[in-house]
Amino acid sequence: MESKLKKKYGFFTAVCTVVGIVIGSGIFFKASKVLEVTSGSMQMALLTVGIVGVIMLICSYIFSILAGRYEKVNGIVDYAESALGRPYGYFMAWFMTTIYTPAITATLAWVTARYTASFFGFSQFGMEAAAFAGMFLVLGFVSNTLSPKLGGKIQVGTTVIKMIPIVLMAVVGTIIGLVKGVTVQAFTETTQQIASSSGSLMTAIVAFAFAYEGWIVATTINSELRDSKKTLPRALVVGAIIVIVVYLAYFLGLSGSMPVGDLITVADLPKTAFSNVFGSFAGSIIYVFIIISCYGTMNALMMGCIRNAYSLGARSEGIRPDMFSQVDKKTNAPHNSAIIGLLLCGFWLAYIYVCWTATDITQTAKLPAFLSWEPDELPIITLYAGYIPIFISMMRKERDLGVFKRFIIPCLGVLSCLFMVYCAIVAY
């Protein structure tokens, strides 16, 4: 067994990983929640997209600075350790390994499965959807573990594919909406409606944080990037900017697909919106692209999931570090770490199935509220809270940086993270 991962990814793969992790199911299934909680106000929806996007850009820029200074085996864990020592890095490694990454990966598998089940005419909350979700997790595990290079190629391919429906909706939906007047109508809603939706802005921000999340997982492959101290910082910033522009354009296109009243009441927003714009047949084809894009996001998250236990083992920490630090000679992948990652994803998938689908399947009450929190939202806010000590330490320790990078940007990062925590408190 080897003990180190090889340099096998370049700038394009890194950018595709950032964009591929972020753009996926979130923009499709969280758009409906944002429009719902903001009472269909397109102004408030775009404001939500912009606020969360700016927060992501600020945080990604801060980590791009850190990425240019520290390179070990798992970006966020490296930064936590360098900022506050091994105990905080140890805590962050366990949080990422057991909660954050597997919970979000399982959520992505579940959403991909729901859309797949809908495409084939099955219930989005039935056993068929659960089976699809399990299958997607296993496929992601196999492609990233047995052939990491194949996993990287899948990431590049699905990133390109997932841009197709989003760009089509952004361009064609906006044009059709302007011609028919639907887009103008969406932006001329009554002042009363906009005012009533402003009270739910915090809830919308917490919900849409998922659509932007996952970019930090791209830092888990920093030790596998060629010239990572230059490649990863550029990839984080370029990827963040691409995502923000794409999301704003998508919402504009969505506003032209149907009246606002329909946007907030339709059961399957992506399927209905694309069918309205492109027709039933073409809409179905594009819906397949959406499914592929969701799978691509899950695949990118799985890239981080299978490496989390390795990041502990490589530091001689955690349970059986000798076992989890092993890297297979043939595939150059941490197989033992990958197995744990898959099992944890399975646990969170079961959690999602029990907590989110009980009412839909059995018509019985869900688990108590304190047990059935949404794993696609609260772990993200918890991670934002975890960034705060890192940013503060950066201001204290990185003395060779200029004023802008050492103080101004980290201060903005702290304020952004505190704002996200406040939004979660209000929302929940």
C-alpha positions in Angstrom: 0.0 0.0 0.0 1.1 3.6 -0.7 0.6 6.3 1.8 0.2 9.4 -0.5 -2.3 10.4 -3.2 -0.8 11.4 -6.6 -1.1 14.7 -8.4 -3.6 13.8 -11.1 -6.0 16.7 -11.6 -5.5 20.1 -13.3 -7.2 23.5 -13.3 -10.1 22.6 -15.6 -11.0 19.6 -13.4 -10.7 21.8 -10.3 -13.1 24.4 -11.7 -15.5 21.7 -12.9 -15.4 20.2 -9.4 -16.2 23.6 -7.8 -19.0 24.3 -10.3 -20.1 20.7 -10.5 -20.5 20.4 -6.7 -22.4 23.7 -6.4 -24.6 23.7 -9.5 -26.8 20.7 -9.5 -30.0 19.7 -7.6 -30.0 22.8 -5.4 -30.9 25.3 -8.0 -33.7 23.0 -9.2 -35.4 21.9 -6.0 -34.5 24.9 -3.8 -35.8 27.5 -6.3 -39.4 26.4 -5.6 -38.9 26.8 -1.8 -37.3 30.3 -2.3 -40.3 31.4 -4.4 -42.7 29.8 -2.0 -41.4 31.5 1.2 -41.0 34.8 -0.6 -44.6 34.7 -1.8 -43.5 34.5 -5.4 -41.6 37.8 -5.4 -38.9 37.6 -8.1 -37.2 40.6 -6.6 -36.8 38.9 -3.3 -35.7 35.6 -5.0 -33.0 37.4 -6.9 -31.9 39.2 -3.7 -31.7 35.9 -2.0 -29.5 34.5 -4.8 -27.3 37.6 -4.7 -26.8 37.7 -1.0 -25.9 34.0 -0.6 -23.7 34.3 -3.7 -21.8 37.2 -2.3 -21.3 35.3 1.0 -20.0 32.3 -0.9 -17.7 34.5 -3.0 -16.2 36.1 0.1 -15.7 32.8 1.9 -14.2 31.1 -1.2 -11.8 34.0 -1.7 -10.6 33.7 1.9 -10.1 30.0 1.5 -8.3 30.7 -1.8 -5.8 32.7 0.1 -5.4 29.9 2.6 -5.1 27.4 -0.2 -2.1 29.2 -1.5 -0.4 28.9 1.8 -1.3 25.4 3.1 -1.4 22.1 1.3 -1.8 18.8 3.1 -4.6 16.2 2.5 -8.0 17.8 3.1 -8.4 21.6 2.6 -10.9 22.7 5.3 -9.3 20.4 7.8 -5.8 21.7 6.9 -7.0 25.3 7.4 -8.7 24.5 10.7 -5.6 22.9 12.0 -3.3 25.6 10.8 -5.6 28.3 12.4 -6.3 26.7 15.8 -4.1 23.7 16.2 -4.7 19.9 16.0 -7.7 19.8 18.3 -9.8 22.1 16.1 -8.6 20.3 13.0 -9.6 17.0 14.6 -13.1 18.3 15.4 -13.5 19.6 11.9 -12.4 16.4 10.4 -14.9 14.4 12.4 -17.7 16.8 11.5 -16.9 16.7 7.8 -16.5 12.9 7.9 -19.6 11.9 9.9 -22.2 14.7 9.3 -21.6 17.4 6.7 -20.3 15.6 3.6 -22.3 12.3 3.9 -25.5 14.1 4.8 -25.4 16.4 1.8 -24.2 13.6 -0.5 -27.2 11.5 0.6 -29.5 14.4 0.1 -28.2 14.8 -3.5 -28.7 11.1 -4.1 -32.3 11.3 -2.8 -33.1 14.3 -5.0 -31.6 12.7 -8.0 -33.6 9.6 -7.2 -36.9 11.6 -6.8 -36.5 13.2 -10.2 -35.6 9.8 -11.7 -38.7 8.2 -10.2 -40.8 11.1 -11.5 -39.4 10.6 -15.0 -40.4 6.9 -15.0 -43.8 7.6 -13.5 -43.1 6.4 -10.0 -43.9 8.1 -6.7 -41.1 10.5 -5.7 -41.4 9.2 -2.1 -41.8 5.5 -2.7 -39.6 2.5 -2.5 -38.6 2.9 -6.1 -37.1 6.3 -5.3 -35.2 4.8 -2.3 -33.8 2.1 -4.5 -32.6 4.6 -7.1 -31.0 6.7 -4.3 -29.1 3.7 -3.0 -28.0 2.8 -6.6 -26.7 6.3 -7.2 -24.6 6.3 -4.0 -23.0 2.9 -5.0 -22.3 4.1 -8.5 -20.6 7.2 -7.2 -18.6 5.2 -4.8 -17.5 2.7 -7.5 -16.5 5.3 -10.1 -14.5 7.4 -7.6 -12.9 4.5 -5.7 -12.0 2.0 -8.4 -11.1 4.5 -11.0 -10.5 8.1 -9.5 -9.5 9.4 -13.0 -12.9 8.1 -14.3 -14.6 9.9 -11.4 -12.8 13.1 -12.5 -13.8 12.6 -16.1 -17.4 12.0 -15.0 -17.2 15.3 -13.1 -16.1 17.2 -16.1 -18.7 15.6 -18.3 -21.6 16.1 -16.0 -20.6 19.7 -15.3 -20.9 20.4 -19.1 -24.2 18.5 -19.3 -25.7 20.2 -16.3 -25.1 23.7 -17.8 -27.3 22.8 -20.8 -30.7 23.0 -19.1 -29.7 26.0 -17.0 -28.4 28.0 -19.9 -31.4 27.0 -22.0 -33.8 28.2 -19.4 -31.8 31.3 -18.8 -31.8 32.3 -22.4 -34.9 30.9 -23.9 -37.1 31.3 -20.8 -36.1 35.0 -20.6 -36.8 35.7 -24.3 -40.2 33.9 -24.2 -41.1 35.6 -20.9 -40.3 39.1 -22.3 -42.2 38.4 -25.5 -45.3 37.2 -23.7 -44.9 39.7 -20.9 -44.7 37.1 -18.2 -41.3 38.2 -17.0 -42.3 41.8 -16.8 -45.4 40.8 -14.8 -43.2 38.8 -12.4 -41.2 41.9 -11.6 -44.3 44.2 -11.3 -46.0 42.4 -8.4 -47.8 44.6 -5.9 -45.9 46.3 -3.2 -48.0 44.5 -0.7 -46.8 41.1 -1.9 -43.1 42.2 -1.9 -43.4 43.6 1.6 -45.1 40.5 2.9 -42.3 38.3 1.4 -39.5 40.4 3.0 -40.2 38.8 6.4 -39.3 35.4 4.9 -36.0 36.5 3.4 -34.0 34.9 6.2 -35.8 31.5 5.6 -35.1 31.8 1.9 -31.4 32.5 2.5 -31.0 29.5 4.8 -32.8 27.3 2.2 -30.9 28.6 -0.8 -27.6 28.2 1.0 -27.8 24.5 0.0 -27.9 25.6 -3.7 -24.5 27.3 -3.2 -23.0 24.8 -0.9 -20.4 22.1 -1.5 -17.6 24.3 -2.9 -15.6 23.7 0.3 -15.6 20.0 -0.5 -13.5 20.8 -3.6 -10.6 21.6 -1.2 -10.5 17.9 -0.2 -8.6 17.2 -3.5 -6.0 19.9 -3.0 -3.3 17.3 -2.5 -4.2 15.7 -5.8 -4.1 18.9 -7.8 -1.0 19.7 -10.0 0.5 23.0 -8.6 -2.4 23.1 -6.1 -1.2 26.3 -4.4 -2.0 28.2 -7.6 -4.6 25.9 -9.1 -7.0 25.7 -6.2 -7.2 29.4 -5.4 -8.0 30.3 -9.0 -10.5 27.5 -9.3 -12.4 28.5 -6.1 -12.8 32.2 -7.2 -13.5 31.4 -10.9 -16.0 28.7 -10.0 -17.8 30.9 -7.5 -18.2 33.7 -10.0 -19.6 31.3 -12.7 -22.1 29.9 -10.2 -23.5 33.3 -9.2 -23.9 34.5 -12.8 -25.6 31.2 -13.8 -28.0 31.2 -10.9 -29.2 34.8 -11.4 -29.7 34.0 -15.2 -31.6 30.8 -14.3 -34.1 32.7 -12.1 -34.6 35.3 -14.8 -35.5 32.5 -17.3 -37.7 30.8 -14.7 -39.7 34.0 -14.4 -40.7 33.7 -18.0 -41.8 30.0 -17.9 -45.1 30.6 -16.2 -47.0 33.1 -14.1 -45.7 33.7 -10.5 -48.8 32.1 -9.0 -48.0 28.8 -10.8 -44.3 29.0 -9.9 -45.1 28.7 -6.2 -47.9 26.0 -6.5 -46.7 23.5 -9.1 -45.6 20.2 -7.7 -42.6 19.5 -9.9 -41.2 22.9 -10.8 -38.3 21.9 -13.1 -40.4 19.4 -15.1 -43.3 21.8 -15.5 -41.2 24.9 -16.2 -39.1 23.2 -18.9 -42.2 21.6 -20.5 -43.9 25.0 -20.7 -40.9 26.6 -22.4 -39.7 23.8 -24.7 -42.8 21.6 -25.1 -43.5 18.2 -23.6 -41.1 16.1 -25.6 -38.1 18.5 -25.5 -38.9 19.2 -21.9 -38.6 15.5 -21.1 -35.2 15.3 -22.8 -34.0 18.4 -20.8 -35.4 16.8 -17.7 -33.0 13.9 -18.2 -30.2 16.4 -18.3 -31.4 17.7 -15.0 -31.2 14.2 -13.5 -27.7 13.9 -14.9 -26.7 17.2 -13.4 -28.0 16.2 -10.0 -26.0 13.0 -10.2 -22.9 14.9 -11.2 -23.3 17.0 -8.1 -23.6 13.9 -6.0 -20.6 12.4 -7.7 -18.5 15.5 -6.9 -19.5 15.3 -3.2 -18.7 11.6 -3.2 -15.1 12.6 -4.3 -14.8 14.4 -0.9 -16.8 11.8 1.0 -14.4 8.9 0.3 -11.4 11.0 1.4 -12.6 12.3 4.7 -11.6 9.3 6.9 -8.3 9.3 5.0 -7.7 12.9 6.2 -7.8 11.6 9.8 -5.7 8.6 9.2 -3.0 10.6 7.3 -2.7 12.7 10.5 -2.4 9.5 12.6 -5.6 10.5 14.3 -9.1 9.0 14.7 -10.0 5.3 14.8 -7.4 2.9 13.3 -5.3 5.6 11.4 -3.1 2.8 10.1 -6.1 1.3 8.3 -7.7 4.5 7.0 -4.5 6.1 5.8 -3.9 3.3 3.3 -4.0 4.1 -0.4 -4.4 1.3 -3.0 -1.4 0.9 -5.3 -3.5 0.2 -8.4 -6.2 2.8 -8.1 -4.4 5.4 -5.9 -7.6 5.7 -3.9 -8.1 5.3 -0.1 -10.4 2.3 -0.3 -10.9 1.8 3.5 -11.8 5.5 3.9 -14.1 5.2 0.9 -16.1 2.3 2.4 -16.7 4.3 5.6 -17.8 7.2 3.5 -20.3 5.0 1.7 -21.7 3.5 4.9 -22.2 7.0 6.4 -24.0 8.1 3.2 -26.2 5.1 3.6 -27.0 6.0 7.2 -28.0 9.6 6.2 -30.1 8.3 3.3 -32.0 6.1 5.7 -32.5 9.1 8.0 -33.8 11.2 5.1 -36.1 8.4 4.0 -37.6 8.0 7.5 -37.8 11.7 8.5 -38.9 13.2 5.2 -41.2 10.6 3.7 -43.2 9.2 6.6 -46.1 11.5 6.0 -46.1 10.9 2.2 -45.9 7.1 2.5 -47.8 6.1 5.6 -49.8 9.2 6.3 -48.5 9.0 9.9 -46.7 11.7 11.8 -43.0 12.3 11.3 -40.5 12.0 14.0 -40.3 14.8 16.6 -39.1 18.1 15.2 -35.8 18.0 17.1 -35.0 14.7 15.4 -36.2 15.5 11.9 -34.2 18.6 11.1 -33.2 19.1 7.5 -29.8 17.6 6.7 -29.5 19.8 3.6 -29.6 23.0 5.7 -28.4 22.9 9.3 -25.0 21.2 8.7 -24.3 24.0 6.2 -25.0 26.7 8.7 -23.0 24.8 11.3 -20.0 24.8 8.9 -20.4 28.6 8.4 -20.2 28.9 12.2 -17.1 26.8 12.1 -15.4 29.2 9.6 -15.5 32.1 12.1 -12.6 31.0 14.4 -10.5 30.2 11.2 -11.1 33.8 9.9 -10.3 35.4 13.2 -7.1 33.3 13.5 -6.2 34.4 10.0 -6.3 38.0 11.0 -4.1 37.2 14.0 -1.5 34.9 12.5 -1.0 35.8 8.8 1.1 38.8 9.5 2.9 38.9 6.1 -0.4 39.5 4.3 -1.5 43.0 3.3 -4.3 44.9 5.1 -7.0 43.9 2.5 -6.3 40.1 2.7 -5.4 40.0 6.4 -8.2 42.2 7.9 -10.8 43.5 5.5 -11.8 40.2 3.7 -11.6 38.0 6.9 -13.8 40.6 8.7 -16.3 40.5 5.9 -16.2 36.7 6.2 -16.9 36.7 9.9 -19.8 39.1 9.4 -21.2 36.9 6.6 -21.0 33.8 8.7 -22.7 35.5 11.7 -25.4 36.6 9.3 -26.0 33.0 8.1 -26.2 31.8 11.7 -28.7 34.6 12.5 -30.8 33.6 9.5 -30.9 30.0 10.7 -32.0 31.1 14.1 -34.8 33.1 12.6 -35.8 30.4 10.1 -35.9 27.6 12.6 
